[in-house]
Amino acid sequence: MRGSALAVALLGALSCFAAGAAPAPTWHPPQGAVELPLWAEGTVMAPPRLKGPEHVQTATSEASGERWAMLQDVAIPTLTIFPPTVAATGTAVMVVPGGGYNVLAMDPEGSEICGWLNAQGITCALLKYRVPGAGSNWNRDCNCRDIPAVPMALQDAQRAMGLLRAQAARWKIDPARVGVIGFSAGGHVVAGLSTHPQRSYAVRDAADALPNRPDFALVMYPGHLWVQADDSLEKDIVVDAAVPPTFIAQATDDATDDVRESLTYYRALLDAGVPVKMHLFARGGHAFGLRQKQAPVAQWTQLAERWMEDIGMLPARTP
């Protein structure tokens, strides 16, 4: 996604919400979820572009009146496990929230998504990755595109995939059925995970020796994938036949991330022979998550469930 569009994306996300409660100290997982440190104590990590301590700014959507939590200034990444609320299938999905690589939408693109996955018997792992400046983003301080020297979001995501597989027995999951779903900037993280089998940091322990590529991937209204100048895929995303089966969904009226973000990635996957399913909806805007109740975009979860069944990552249900 080009720099000017990134600015619109982030400013839009912040300005379309009316100011809510005062900032809270931090984000806390709901009861029953288990938050795990992503890196061992004492691990030296590249610091994000912090402006203060980690905190949540709560806002209210002027359109729907629903609350939205924007997690900001994350220096210590974590992985939060949400066990299934029905019979476990053995499948796990890591959720990567969006926020322009500057904030994290922990509710609509995080814990709420875990609730949906848990109801399908899927163990959910919610990634809280370093921000701001964790990936290619629009820096409002300099009004310019900022490409970090260290791909912090990708590092955190790769570490999380290895950690999840290393703890497969603890969470009763099949290490060969570990998927990932990402929204907006999180969709770019998913594409990075899918196309970067080599770790972006030095191996630190046994978890890092395990595969960091997901077994399947869901990319929701992604950003940062399309180069408008030559209508091509961003150079940091190199697609080959080893990319896992991928599900893509976006609304064509998305004013934040152009639908060509999805189309360009879809075309690259198709050309490489990767099994890919894409659904485009006429209406839905950006960041619809589970909160857009209007059909047909609200059907994306059912389509995703059926797709996971079709690729053997969920048991087939009785019609």
SVG drawing of the C-alpha trace seen along z (x, -y; Angstrom):
<svg xmlns="http://www.w3.org/2000/svg" viewBox="-28 -16 49 51">
<polyline fill="none" stroke="black" stroke-width="0.4" points="0.0,0.0 1.5,-3.3 2.5,-6.0 -0.3,-8.4 -2.9,-5.7 -1.4,-4.5 -1.8,-8.0 -5.5,-8.0 -5.8,-4.5 -4.4,-5.4 -6.0,-8.8 -9.3,-7.4 -9.1,-4.7 -8.5,-7.3 -10.7,-10.1 -13.9,-8.1 -14.2,-7.3 -15.3,-9.8 -13.1,-10.1 -14.0,-7.7 -12.7,-6.9 -9.3,-7.9 -6.4,-5.7 -6.2,-2.5 -2.8,-1.1 -2.8,1.8 -4.8,4.4 -5.9,7.5 -7.2,10.7 -10.7,11.9 -11.3,14.5 -10.3,18.0 -7.6,16.8 -3.9,17.3 -1.4,14.7 2.1,15.9 5.4,14.0 6.6,14.3 10.3,14.0 12.3,15.2 13.1,12.7 16.2,10.7 15.9,11.2 17.2,8.1 14.7,7.0 14.5,4.0 12.4,1.3 9.4,-0.1 9.0,-3.9 7.4,-4.3 5.9,-7.6 5.0,-6.3 4.0,-3.3 1.7,-0.6 -1.9,-1.7 -5.4,-1.3 -7.3,-4.2 -11.0,-3.4 -13.1,-5.0 -16.7,-4.9 -17.7,-4.3 -19.8,-7.3 -21.5,-4.9 -22.5,-2.0 -21.9,-3.3 -19.8,-0.2 -16.6,-0.4 -13.2,0.1 -9.9,0.6 -6.7,-0.8 -3.7,0.7 -0.7,-1.6 3.0,-1.6 3.6,2.1 7.2,2.9 6.6,6.4 4.8,8.7 2.7,11.6 0.6,14.6 -2.8,15.1 -4.4,18.6 -8.2,18.8 -9.3,22.5 -12.3,23.7 -15.7,23.3 -17.0,26.5 -15.4,29.8 -11.8,29.2 -10.9,30.1 -7.2,30.0 -6.9,27.0 -5.3,23.8 -5.4,20.3 -3.2,17.4 -5.0,14.0 -3.0,11.0 -4.9,7.7 -4.5,4.7 -3.9,1.0 -1.5,-0.3 1.5,1.0 0.9,-1.8 -1.9,-0.6 -3.5,2.8 -7.3,3.3 -7.4,5.8 -11.2,6.1 -12.8,6.2 -9.7,7.9 -8.6,9.8 -10.6,11.2 -13.9,11.1 -12.4,13.2 -11.1,15.6 -14.7,15.9 -15.9,17.0 -13.0,19.4 -13.5,20.9 -17.2,21.6 -15.9,23.8 -13.7,25.9 -10.6,24.0 -7.9,23.0 -7.2,19.3 -3.8,17.6 -4.0,13.8 -0.8,12.1 0.1,8.8 3.0,7.6 5.3,4.6 4.0,1.2 4.3,-1.5 6.5,-1.2 6.5,2.6 6.3,2.7 6.0,0.4 3.8,-2.4 2.9,-6.1 4.8,-8.1 2.7,-11.1 5.6,-12.7 7.5,-13.2 4.5,-12.8 6.4,-10.1 6.6,-6.4 8.7,-4.6 10.3,-1.3 11.8,0.1 15.3,1.6 14.1,4.6 10.8,6.3 9.4,6.4 5.9,7.6 7.3,10.4 9.7,11.4 7.0,11.6 4.7,13.6 7.4,16.1 8.3,16.5 4.7,17.0 4.2,19.8 7.2,21.7 6.0,21.2 2.5,22.4 3.8,25.6 6.3,26.1 3.4,26.1 1.0,28.2 0.7,30.9 -0.1,28.4 -2.9,26.8 -4.1,30.1 -3.5,29.0 -2.2,30.7 1.1,29.0 0.3,29.8 -3.0,27.9 -1.8,24.4 -3.2,21.6 -3.2,17.8 -5.7,15.0 -4.7,11.4 -6.6,8.1 -5.5,5.1 -1.8,4.6 -2.2,8.0 -3.0,9.4 0.4,8.2 2.0,10.0 0.2,13.2 1.5,12.8 5.0,12.3 4.7,15.5 3.4,17.4 6.3,16.3 9.2,16.2 10.1,19.7 13.5,18.5 13.5,16.8 14.2,13.0 16.2,13.4 18.8,15.8 17.5,19.0 17.3,18.7 15.7,22.0 13.9,25.2 10.7,23.3 12.7,21.5 13.8,24.7 10.2,25.6 8.5,24.4 7.3,20.9 5.1,21.1 1.4,21.6 -0.4,24.7 -3.1,22.4 -3.7,18.7 -6.6,16.2 -5.9,12.7 -8.6,10.1 -8.8,6.7 -5.0,6.6 -2.7,3.5 0.9,3.0 0.8,5.6 0.2,3.6 2.5,1.2 0.4,-1.3 3.2,-2.6 3.5,0.6 0.5,2.6 2.7,5.2 3.2,7.1 5.4,5.5 9.0,6.7 9.2,8.1 6.5,10.7 7.9,13.4 5.4,16.1 6.2,19.6 4.4,23.0 5.3,23.7 2.9,20.9 0.1,22.6 -3.5,22.7 -4.9,19.1 -8.3,17.5 -8.7,13.8 -11.7,11.6 -12.3,7.8 -15.0,5.3 -14.6,3.5 -15.8,0.2 -12.9,0.3 -11.7,-3.3 -8.6,-2.5 -7.0,0.4 -7.6,0.6 -9.2,3.9 -6.1,4.3 -4.2,5.2 -6.2,8.5 -6.3,8.9 -2.5,8.5 -1.8,11.1 -4.4,13.4 -2.9,13.2 0.6,14.0 -0.7,17.0 -2.7,18.3 0.4,17.9 2.5,19.9 -0.1,22.7 -1.0,22.1 -4.6,23.2 -6.4,19.9 -10.0,18.9 -11.0,15.2 -14.3,13.5 -15.0,9.9 -18.1,8.1 -19.6,5.0 -20.2,3.3 -18.6,3.6 -15.9,0.9 -12.7,1.5 -12.2,3.2 -15.6,4.9 -14.4,7.8 -17.5,9.4 -19.3,6.1 -20.7,5.5 -24.0,7.4 -25.2,6.5 -25.3,9.3 -23.5,10.4 -20.2,9.4 -21.4,10.8 -21.2,14.3 -17.4,14.3 -17.1,16.4 -19.4,19.1 -17.3,19.1 -14.1,19.3 -15.5,22.2 -16.4,24.2 -13.0,23.4 -11.2,24.8 -13.3,27.9 -12.6,28.2 -8.8,28.1 -9.0,30.6 -8.2,28.3 -11.6,28.7 -13.8,31.8 -16.6,31.8 -20.0,31.1 -23.3,32.7 -25.1,30.5"/>
</svg>
